[in-house]
């Protein structure tokens, strides 16, 4: 009887170790920091424009890559329709926006009227890099987003999120780390989840 109990406890212990290892492998992604304006019913937002993102990385394609994923994930969330990038660029050029990645409140209002959108989403790619540590190469991405009402000019939602890095299993057992595209997708999804609550 003691032998059977010992085997059961050993089996449970092994499962716990394996479970913790897998958890630690993906625990680098910290909880996003975000703010949602109180007493806002987002159901009035039927259509949004996602502006070009500021790029604070050394990768010149970082903002475009993240923006494309952001458009796809925002559409799949079902929150609102998204204006196609070409129409957004045409609106920015037509209005004569001084900084396409960080427009003024008046420019945001003009974008709202021109594109018939209730909100614009702007932001920045703060970090996008392949990092090498402990003989492991891993991707790391930090993203900041902001949704602004095109009528009142209020910030309705803002978030900063980070994903990536080498986890426990990667550092100690050589497990594969997420690719750069997988890391981008993860940080975008986690950012949008702060808005949807899912």
N, C-alpha and C positions, 0 to 999 in steps of 0.2 A: 504493500500500500504506500509506504514512504517513497519507494522508487517511482511509482506511478505519479505521485504528487510532485516529486522532484522533476520528472520529465515534463509535466504540464507547466510548472513554473519556468523551467528552462525555455520551453517553446514560447511561452508568453513573453519572456524577456527578450528573446531573439526578435520576435515580431515588433516589440517596442523599439528596439535598437534600429531595425530596418525602417520603421515608420518615422522615427526621429531623424534619421539620416536623410530620407527623402524630403522631409520638411525643411531641414537645415539647408539642403541643396538649393532651395528656391526662396530662402528667407531674406535675401538681400533687399528685395523690393520693399522699401519702407512704406508706411501708410501715407497717402497723398495729403498734402495740406490744402484745404479748400474752404471757400466761403460761398454761401448762397444767401441772396437778399431775402430778408424775412417777408412773409405775407405776399409772395409772388406766385400767381397761378400761371405756370408755364404753358398751359394749354392754348393761350392766345398766340403763341409763337408757332406759326404755320410754315414759315420759310426763313432760312438764315443764309447769310453770306459768310463763307470762311475765307478770310483775307490771307495773303501771303504772310508767312511767319518770319519773324526776325531770326537771323542765324548767328549765334554766338559761338559756333564751332569752327574748326579748321576744315571741315568737309563742306565744300561749296554747294553740294547737292542735298545737304541735310534737311533744310527747310521744305524743299519740294517733296522729298521722300516722305517726311512726316505728315505733311499736309494731305497728300494723297490717301494715306492710311486714315487720317482723321476724317476726311470726307466719307470714305467707305464705312467706317465704324459709326459715324454719326447717323448716316442713312440707315444702317442696319439696326440702330437703336430704336428707330421709329419715332424719335422726338419731333422731327420736322423735316421738311424738304430742304435740299441744299442747292444753291445756285451753282451752275457749272463754272469751273475756274475761268474759262474764256470770257464769260459774261461779266464776271467780277473784275477782271483786268480791264475790259472795255469801259466799265463804269468808273473805275479809278482814273483811267486816262481821260475820260470825258469830263469828269468833275474837276480834274486837275489836283488830285490829292497830293499834298506835299511829301508825305511819307507813307507809302503804301502798306507798311507793316505796323505803323502806329499813328493812325489818323486822329485828327482833333474831333471833339464832340460835334461841331458844326459839319465837318466832313462826314462823320458817321450818319448824321441826320440826312445829309444829301444822298449818301449811299442807300439809305433806307427807302427814300422816295424814288430814286432811280431804278432800283432793283425790286421794289415792292417787297422788302423784307422787314420783319419785325425786330430782328437782332442781327448783329455781326459778331463773329468770333475772330479774335486776334490773339497773338501770343508770340512765343519764342521757343526755339530749340536751344536750350542752355548748354547741353552736353550731348555729344554723340561720338563715341570713341570705342576703339578696341583696346582693352587694357590687359597688360601681361603681368601676372603675379603668381608666384609659386609654380612657375613653369606651366601656367594655364593662361590661355588667352580668352577673354570674355568681353562681351559688348556691354556698354553702359549708356543709358539715355535718360536725360532730364528734360522735361517738357513743362512749360507754363502756358496756360490758356485763360482767356477772359471772354465772357459773353456780355455785350453791351446792348441795351435797349436803344433802338434807333429813333424813338420818339423823345423820351425824357433824357436819354443819354446816361441812364443809370447802369452801373455794373451789376448785373444780375447774378453772375457766377464767376468765380476765379479758382484756379487750381494749379498746384505745382506738384509733379509726381516724378519719381525716379524708379527705373527698373534696370536690372542687369547685374553683372558682377559674377564672380565664381563662388558657388556655394560649397558646402562641406564635402559633398560627394565628388565634385569636380577637383577640389584642391587636394583631397586625400586619396581618392580612388580612381581618378582619371575619367570620371563620367563626363559625357558631352555637356557643353554649356549651350544655352540658347543662342541662335544666330542673331546677327544684327537686326534682320527683318522681323524675327520673332520678338526681339526685345522692344522694337518700335511698336509693334502691334500690342504688346502687353501694356506698355506705359500709356498708350492711347486709350485702350479699353478701360484701364483702371482709372484714368482721368474722367472719362465719360460716366463711369459707374457712380462717381460722386454726385453727378447730376441726376441720374436716373434712380439711384437708390438700389440698383440690382447688384 
